Amino acid sequence: MPHDGHHHDHDDEGSELSPLALRVKALESLLVEKGYVDPAALDVMIETYETKIGPRNGARVVARAWTDSAFADWLKRDATAAIGSMGYEGRQGEHMVALFNTPETHNMVVCTLCSCYPWPVLGLPPVWYKSMPYRSRAVIEPREVLKEFGVSLPEGKDVRVWDSTAEIRYLVIPERPEGTGGMSEEDLANLVTRDSMIGTGVAKSPA
């Protein structure tokens, strides 16, 4: 739901790492220490999954919604099932809600208490999403935060900030760019960025 100051319980409240995250960190440190993994290569692999491979799933969901009105309606009614029908499901993606941007409304997602994030459709959360400045300022001054991401919205456009929880995670369906009428679903997916599915960006122009 939109941010309203409510409190919600989280599995990973604050900055405390979950048991799984602790095990991953320990394994990563061990592999680097023993020379099995090059830290630089590991960083490249993580960045690739964070910015390219992971968000491709969500981009395909968005492109399907842009081209298939029945699928878009299904997303609005039951995003978890609609997304699952494309094979994107699992932990952190059990209770999904799709937020459709319109000419009148721009949606933006934050998790004020930690960093709940829809991994099956967006991959790894970016560092800034987990940072305290974003988590606090996105609620207080969303338009200013959007400007810092290079997004300037018309004054009359409503900005709605949605607070993700351990129970509900959101996927923003950005507005379809103009001039994309004859494009294939795969080409449309190439216009969808990770940030546009969080609401801190918009879909790319085909130009």
C-alpha positions in Angstrom: 0.0 0.0 0.0 1.2 3.6 -0.3 3.4 4.7 2.5 1.3 5.8 5.5 3.7 5.5 8.3 2.5 2.0 9.3 4.8 -0.5 10.9 5.4 -3.9 9.4 7.4 -6.8 10.5 10.4 -7.9 8.4 12.4 -11.1 8.2 15.5 -8.9 7.7 14.7 -5.8 9.7 17.2 -3.0 9.8 20.7 -3.8 8.4 21.0 -7.2 10.1 21.9 -9.9 7.7 19.6 -13.0 7.4 21.2 -16.4 8.3 21.3 -17.2 4.5 23.1 -13.9 3.7 25.6 -14.6 6.5 26.3 -18.0 5.1 26.8 -16.5 1.6 29.1 -13.9 2.9 31.2 -16.5 4.8 31.4 -18.7 1.7 32.4 -15.8 -0.5 35.1 -14.8 2.0 36.4 -18.3 2.1 36.5 -18.7 -1.6 38.4 -15.4 -2.1 40.8 -16.2 0.8 41.7 -19.6 -0.7 42.2 -18.1 -4.1 39.4 -19.9 -5.8 37.6 -16.8 -6.8 39.0 -13.5 -8.0 37.2 -10.7 -6.1 37.1 -8.5 -9.3 35.5 -11.3 -11.3 33.0 -11.8 -8.5 32.1 -8.2 -8.5 31.6 -8.3 -12.3 29.4 -11.4 -11.9 27.3 -9.8 -9.2 26.9 -6.5 -11.2 25.9 -8.5 -14.3 23.2 -10.3 -12.4 22.1 -7.1 -10.7 21.8 -4.9 -13.8 21.4 -7.3 -16.7 20.4 -10.9 -16.2 18.0 -10.5 -13.2 16.0 -7.5 -14.5 15.5 -9.2 -17.9 12.8 -11.3 -16.3 10.9 -8.2 -15.2 11.4 -6.6 -18.5 9.8 -9.5 -20.3 6.8 -9.2 -17.9 6.5 -5.5 -18.7 6.7 -6.1 -22.5 4.0 -8.8 -22.2 1.8 -6.4 -20.4 2.3 -3.7 -23.0 1.4 -6.0 -25.9 -1.2 -8.3 -24.3 -4.2 -6.6 -22.7 -5.5 -9.9 -21.2 -2.1 -10.5 -19.5 -2.1 -6.9 -18.2 -5.6 -7.4 -16.7 -4.3 -10.6 -15.1 -1.3 -8.7 -13.7 -3.7 -6.2 -12.1 -5.8 -8.9 -10.5 -3.2 -11.4 -9.5 0.4 -10.4 -10.3 1.9 -13.4 -8.5 0.0 -15.8 -10.7 0.6 -13.9 -13.9 4.3 -13.5 -13.3 4.5 -17.2 -12.2 2.9 -18.2 -15.5 6.1 -16.9 -17.2 8.2 -19.1 -15.0 9.4 -16.3 -12.7 8.6 -17.3 -9.1 10.3 -18.2 -5.9 11.4 -16.7 -2.6 10.9 -12.9 -2.4 8.4 -13.1 -5.2 5.5 -14.9 -3.5 3.2 -11.9 -3.0 3.6 -9.6 -6.0 1.5 -6.5 -6.8 1.9 -4.7 -10.2 1.7 -0.9 -10.2 0.8 0.6 -13.6 2.2 4.0 -14.4 -0.3 6.2 -16.3 -0.2 9.8 -17.7 -1.7 10.9 -14.4 0.2 8.8 -11.9 3.9 7.7 -11.4 4.5 4.9 -8.9 7.8 4.5 -7.0 8.8 1.7 -4.6 10.8 1.8 -1.4 11.2 -0.4 1.6 11.5 2.0 4.6 12.6 -0.6 7.2 15.0 -2.7 5.2 15.3 -3.7 1.5 12.5 -6.1 0.6 12.9 -6.6 -3.2 11.3 -8.8 -5.8 14.3 -11.0 -6.7 12.6 -13.3 -9.2 11.8 -10.4 -11.6 14.5 -7.8 -10.7 17.5 -9.9 -9.7 19.7 -8.4 -6.9 18.8 -5.1 -5.3 21.1 -2.2 -6.2 23.2 -0.8 -3.4 21.3 2.5 -3.4 17.9 0.8 -2.9 19.2 -0.5 0.5 20.8 2.8 1.6 19.2 4.8 4.4 19.1 8.1 2.3 17.0 6.5 -0.4 14.8 4.7 2.1 14.0 7.9 4.1 14.0 10.5 1.3 11.9 8.6 -1.2 9.0 9.0 1.2 9.6 12.6 2.3 10.7 14.1 -1.0 10.0 11.7 -3.9 10.1 14.3 -6.6 13.6 15.5 -5.5 14.8 11.9 -5.4 13.4 11.3 -8.9 15.2 14.4 -10.2 18.5 13.0 -8.9 17.8 9.9 -11.0 17.2 12.1 -14.0 13.4 11.9 -13.9 11.5 15.2 -14.0 7.7 14.8 -13.9 5.1 17.4 -14.8 3.8 19.3 -11.8 0.3 17.9 -12.3 1.4 14.3 -12.2 0.7 12.4 -9.0 3.7 10.5 -7.4 2.7 7.6 -5.3 5.3 5.9 -3.0 4.6 2.3 -2.1 6.3 0.8 0.9 7.3 -2.8 0.2 7.1 -5.3 3.1 8.1 -8.9 3.9 4.6 -9.8 2.8 4.1 -7.7 -0.4 6.6 -6.7 -3.1 5.8 -4.4 -6.0 6.7 -4.3 -9.7 6.2 -1.0 -11.5 4.9 -1.3 -15.0 6.3 1.8 -16.7 4.4 3.7 -19.4 5.1 2.3 -22.9 7.2 4.8 -24.8 5.8 6.5 -27.9 6.9 5.3 -31.3 7.0 1.6 -30.3 3.8 0.5 -32.0 5.5 -2.0 -34.4 8.1 -3.4 -32.1 8.3 -7.0 -31.1 7.9 -8.1 -27.5 11.6 -8.9 -27.2 12.6 -5.5 -28.6 10.2 -3.8 -26.2 11.8 -5.7 -23.3 15.1 -4.1 -24.3 13.6 -0.7 -23.5 12.7 -1.6 -20.0 15.3 -0.8 -17.3 15.6 -2.0 -13.8 15.1 1.5 -12.4 11.9 1.9 -14.5 10.5 -1.2 -12.7 11.3 0.4 -9.3 9.9 3.7 -10.4 13.2 5.6 -10.2 13.4 5.7 -14.0 11.3 5.5 -17.1 11.4 3.1 -20.1 13.9 4.0 -22.8 12.9 5.7 -26.0 13.3 3.5 -29.1 15.4 6.3 -30.6 
